């Protein structure tokens, strides 16, 4: 269970990124976090990861404070690069294997082939799309119970986005892992989603199960978002 209780997060200038947010998310789900720019998506993931702390309120992940979980139970793909540019792809995988006990090197090598990367190529020589693929490989090759993906499809061409989504489908353990993915690219990831959280101006507008949207309301995620914003 991931729980936020009256969480407010302020940054410099007293700007509120989150405003008294309260919610509970079950484990074992693929959850999309959607909303406009500066709505609080990345802040929620950073709070779950333990990289930042709430200004007020409490965050609980699997019954513990996130700061104690970051290295063992949470794999986090952030907006920042998390590798050395002068390493080769192969050396980067070896580095992650040494860094994380839950890193599955066999899965990483399978994903490298699937994502069409060259093991011997240096990271600094990779295109933007290939670096994005490498970041995804390094993150989901960890067998952590919680996977956080912050805008993994942002500013990528449709072919690369499609390849990354197919990689998620092929290599995530949907029975054992909880995935939270923030994105603007709703259409590509909709087939993966179990739940969606919609944010606006640092507040949770709605949280809904995708099956309920489709079967009871007859809506796609995009249609539900438009309706939720209007309400």
C-alpha positions in Angstrom: 0.0 0.0 0.0 1.2 3.5 -0.9 -0.5 6.1 1.3 -0.4 9.9 1.4 -2.0 11.7 4.3 -2.6 15.4 4.0 0.7 15.9 2.2 1.8 19.4 1.2 5.1 20.0 -0.6 6.5 23.5 -0.9 9.5 24.5 -3.0 11.5 27.7 -3.1 9.4 30.9 -3.1 6.7 29.1 -1.1 5.3 27.5 -4.2 3.0 24.6 -3.4 3.6 21.6 -5.7 1.1 19.5 -3.7 -1.8 20.8 -1.6 -3.0 18.6 1.3 -3.1 15.5 -0.9 -4.6 12.3 0.6 -4.9 9.0 -1.2 -4.2 5.2 -0.9 -3.0 3.1 -3.8 -3.0 -0.7 -3.7 0.1 -2.8 -4.6 0.3 -5.1 -7.7 -1.2 -2.5 -10.0 0.0 -0.5 -13.0 -1.0 3.1 -12.2 -0.8 6.1 -14.5 -0.3 9.5 -13.0 -1.5 12.1 -15.4 -2.0 15.9 -15.5 -0.8 19.1 -17.0 2.8 20.4 -16.5 3.5 21.4 -12.9 0.4 19.6 -11.6 2.5 17.6 -9.1 3.2 14.3 -11.0 7.0 14.3 -10.5 6.7 15.5 -6.9 4.5 12.5 -6.0 7.1 10.1 -7.4 10.0 11.9 -5.7 8.1 11.7 -2.4 7.4 8.0 -2.8 11.1 7.4 -3.7 12.3 9.2 -0.6 14.4 11.7 -2.6 12.4 14.5 -1.0 10.3 14.9 2.1 6.9 16.4 2.5 6.6 19.9 4.0 3.6 18.7 6.0 1.7 15.4 6.2 3.0 11.8 5.9 3.9 9.3 3.2 4.0 5.6 3.8 5.2 2.9 1.3 4.7 -0.7 2.2 4.2 0.4 5.8 7.5 2.3 6.0 8.9 5.8 5.4 10.1 5.9 1.8 13.6 7.2 2.8 14.4 3.8 4.2 13.3 1.9 1.1 15.0 3.7 -1.8 17.9 1.3 -2.4 16.1 -2.0 -1.8 12.5 -1.8 -2.6 12.1 1.1 -5.1 13.5 1.3 -8.6 13.1 4.9 -9.9 13.5 6.2 -13.4 13.8 10.0 -13.0 14.2 12.8 -15.4 18.0 12.8 -14.7 20.5 10.5 -16.3 21.8 7.8 -13.9 24.9 6.5 -15.7 28.4 7.4 -16.6 28.7 8.7 -20.2 32.2 7.1 -20.8 31.0 3.6 -19.9 29.8 1.3 -22.6 26.3 -0.2 -22.4 27.9 -3.5 -21.2 29.9 -1.7 -18.5 26.8 0.2 -17.3 24.9 -3.0 -16.8 27.9 -4.4 -14.8 27.9 -1.3 -12.7 24.2 -1.7 -11.9 24.7 -5.3 -11.1 27.3 -4.4 -8.5 25.2 -1.6 -7.1 21.8 -3.3 -6.7 21.4 -6.8 -5.3 18.0 -7.2 -7.0 19.4 -6.3 -10.5 18.7 -9.1 -13.0 21.6 -9.1 -15.5 20.0 -11.8 -17.6 16.8 -9.7 -18.0 19.0 -6.6 -18.8 20.8 -8.4 -21.6 17.5 -9.7 -23.0 16.2 -6.2 -23.0 19.3 -4.8 -24.6 18.7 -7.1 -27.5 15.0 -6.4 -27.6 15.6 -2.6 -27.4 18.2 -2.9 -30.2 21.2 -1.5 -28.3 24.9 -2.3 -28.9 26.6 -3.6 -25.8 30.0 -2.2 -26.9 28.8 1.4 -27.6 29.6 4.1 -25.1 26.7 5.9 -23.5 27.9 9.3 -24.7 27.6 8.0 -28.3 23.9 6.9 -27.9 21.1 9.0 -29.4 18.5 10.5 -27.2 16.1 7.6 -28.0 18.7 5.0 -27.2 19.6 6.6 -23.9 15.9 6.6 -23.0 15.8 2.9 -23.8 18.9 2.3 -21.7 17.4 4.1 -18.7 14.3 2.0 -19.0 16.4 -1.2 -19.1 18.4 -0.3 -16.1 15.3 0.5 -14.1 13.0 -2.4 -14.9 15.9 -5.0 -14.8 15.7 -4.5 -11.0 13.3 -6.9 -9.3 12.1 -4.2 -6.9 8.5 -4.5 -5.7 7.9 -0.8 -6.7 8.8 0.7 -10.0 8.6 4.5 -10.5 8.8 5.8 -14.1 8.8 9.6 -14.5 7.8 10.7 -18.0 9.7 7.8 -19.7 8.1 8.6 -23.1 8.6 12.4 -23.0 10.0 14.0 -26.2 10.6 10.7 -28.0 9.5 9.8 -31.5 6.6 7.4 -31.9 8.7 4.5 -32.9 10.9 4.7 -29.8 7.8 5.2 -27.6 6.2 2.1 -29.1 9.4 0.0 -28.5 9.6 1.1 -24.9 5.9 0.3 -24.2 6.4 -3.1 -25.8 9.4 -3.6 -23.5 7.3 -2.8 -20.5 4.7 -5.4 -21.6 7.3 -8.0 -22.2 9.6 -7.6 -19.2 7.7 -6.3 -16.2 6.4 -8.8 -13.6 2.8 -7.6 -13.4 1.9 -10.0 -10.6 4.7 -9.0 -8.3 5.5 -5.4 -9.1 3.6 -2.1 -8.5 4.3 0.4 -11.3 3.6 4.1 -11.1 4.2 6.0 -14.4 3.8 9.7 -14.9 3.1 10.7 -18.5 1.4 12.9 -21.1 1.4 10.0 -23.6 -1.9 8.4 -22.5 -2.8 6.6 -25.7 0.4 4.5 -25.8 0.2 3.3 -22.2 -3.6 2.9 -21.8 -3.4 -0.9 -22.6 -1.1 -1.3 -19.6 -3.1 0.7 -17.0 -5.1 -0.7 -14.1 -5.7 2.7 -12.5 -5.3 6.3 -13.2 -4.7 9.3 -10.9 -5.5 12.7 -12.4 -3.8 15.8 -10.9 -4.5 19.5 -11.3 -2.7 22.4 -9.6 -1.2 20.1 -7.0 -4.4 18.4 -6.0 -5.9 15.0 -6.8 -8.9 15.5 -9.1 -9.8 11.8 -9.3 -8.5 8.2 -9.0 -10.3 5.6 -11.0 -9.9 2.0 -12.1 -9.6 1.7 -15.9 -11.9 -1.3 -16.0 -14.6 0.8 -14.3 -14.1 3.5 -16.9 -14.5 1.1 -19.8 -17.2 -1.3 -18.6 -19.4 1.0 -16.5 -18.9 4.4 -18.0 -17.9 3.4 -21.5 -14.9 5.8 -21.6 -11.3 5.7 -22.7 -8.8 7.1 -20.3 -8.5 10.3 -22.4 -12.3 10.7 -22.4 -12.4 10.1 -18.7 -9.7 12.8 -18.1 -11.7 15.4 -20.1 -14.8 14.6 -18.2 -13.0 14.7 -14.8 -11.5 18.1 -15.6 -14.9 19.5 -16.5 -16.5 18.2 -13.3 
